[in-house]
Amino acid sequence: MKSMSAQAIQSTHAFADEARDAVYHAIFSRRDVRGQFLPTPVPDAVLSRILTAAHYAPSVGFMQPWNFLVVQSDAVKRRVHAAFATAHAEAGEMFEGEKRSTYRSLKLEGILESPVGICITCDRERTGPVVVGRTHMKTMDLYSSVCAVQNLWLAARAEGLGVGWVSIFHQSELQEALGIPKGITPIAYLCVGYVSHFHAKPELESAGWLPRLPMEDLVYFDQWGQRDDDQALIGHLKRDQAIAQEAGAAHRVAAAQ
C-alpha cells in the first residue's frame, strides 16, 4: 500500500483556511491585559466556554490536575490585590536604575477592575504518586496546568475577552486570600473581562522593557547551540515572523480608525 503524500495528509486533516487563520489570529493578537478592562459583566455562557476550553487542555497521564477558582466577590478581590501590592512593592526594590523607575511606572494587574478573576491551580496528588509520563519528570503536572491557562487565554481572545496573568505574589499570601489548601499549587491568577482595546504589541515590548527575540536565533538543529542559517526552515521562520509583525502593524492601523 502506497503511503499518502504530505499534501494529501495535510488536505485530510487540516482546517479550512478560514478556521486555520482564526486560530493564528487568536495566537498573534493575544495580549496580557492590565489596564483596559470594562465593567461589563461576562455572561455565564461565555465564561463556561472558556473554562471548558481550559479543561480540554492536554495533561500528562490524563491526570487533569487543575481546578478553576472563579472570583467575583469585591471583598475577595481586595484581599488578592493586597497580596499583590505587598509583593509588587518588594519587587520594585529588586531592580536598579532606569529599570526600577520603569517597573514602578508599569501597570501590572487589573485585579480590582476586571469583572472576573480566575485562579487556575494544580493538585499534584490528584491521581496518586505514580503518573504515566511523570515518572521521571515530576514537574509535568505543573506544565499541564499551564496548558490549561493557554487554552483559556486563546479561547477568551476569540470571545473578545482580555486576560491578564498576575504572578507577583507570595504564594502563601495568595493561598490565604483565596482559601487554597497548602497542598494545592496556584498556577495563575487571571484577570478576565471585556476591554476597551487590545494593544498592537505586548506592553512590555512597547515600553522598551525587552524586545521580541528573533525566532531564527532560538532554533537549533540536532544538538543544543548548533545553528544552521542555510536550513530552508530558517528562511521560513524569518518570513513568518515578518508576517506576524506586519499583522501587528495592520492591527494598529485598524484600531486607530
Secondary structure, 3 states (H helix, E strand, C coil): CCCCCHHHHHHHHCCCHHHHHHHHHHHHHCCECCCCECCCCCCHHHHHHHHHHHHCCCCHHHCCCEEEEEECCHHHHHHHHHHHHHHHHHHHCCCCHHHHHHHHHCCCCCCCCCCEEEEEEEECCCCCCCCCCCCCCCCHHHHHHHHHHHHHHHHHHHCCEEEEEECCCCHHHHHHHHCCCCCEEEEEEEEEEEECCCCCCCHHHHCCCCCCCCHHHCCCCCCCCCCCCCCHHHHHHHHHHHHHHHHHHHHHHHHHC
